[in-house]
């Protein structure tokens, strides 16, 4: 049975009908903000995937220079894509009335990208704060602060340096100070950059956990092996009496024929 998509408006009205006037205005502002954001996505047009690959390559190079440590080198595909993306022309806007299929495909792609970013953001926040659930306003504010400091701000700084606005985010010290988008940068590009950084953090976490588990298992195996070898293996020098007697009797019977 297909899900009844035409009931979305009814479900939204059901959720909003129990709100107070102040909360209803806040919810209306959030819905309006998402609508305006989707219109901006259509105005920005389709983004080539090579742009995101180039962004990751530049971000890795900048992290290497700032930390002065070895990191995973960018692949040859990343380098080629980074070079080609600089020659790409700016994508044209998509009309919802003239190009409905392309428009809704782009919006679907952005919404999936946004949802994936939020899921990984929550997973990163739970590991960062070492909690099982973000269910209080205090934890939510702390999550927003940590994510802004460790993920969002470095991502925007990397994009700003790539677009020639390296001094755009200098002097930002207060945690409540809003972060503006770099000029001529689409929301899709920012979301994709955040998603890639979150995936990279998840990969590092999985590698660390796997290394810890392997180290623990190896230590247990070595400890068990040392415990077993602490006593002399006297079983190797024991002679099987019954088998030896059987062989001796067989040889004696053959020789006496």
Secondary structure as GFF3:
##gff-version 3
##sequence-region A 1 257
A	DSSP	three_ten_helix	5	7	.	.	.	ID=ss1
A	DSSP	alpha_helix	8	16	.	.	.	ID=ss2
A	DSSP	alpha_helix	21	44	.	.	.	ID=ss3
A	DSSP	alpha_helix	49	67	.	.	.	ID=ss4
A	DSSP	alpha_helix	76	85	.	.	.	ID=ss5
A	DSSP	alpha_helix	100	129	.	.	.	ID=ss6
A	DSSP	alpha_helix	137	147	.	.	.	ID=ss7
A	DSSP	pi_helix	148	152	.	.	.	ID=ss8
A	DSSP	alpha_helix	153	162	.	.	.	ID=ss9
A	DSSP	alpha_helix	187	229	.	.	.	ID=ss10
A	DSSP	three_ten_helix	234	237	.	.	.	ID=ss11
A	DSSP	alpha_helix	241	255	.	.	.	ID=ss12
###
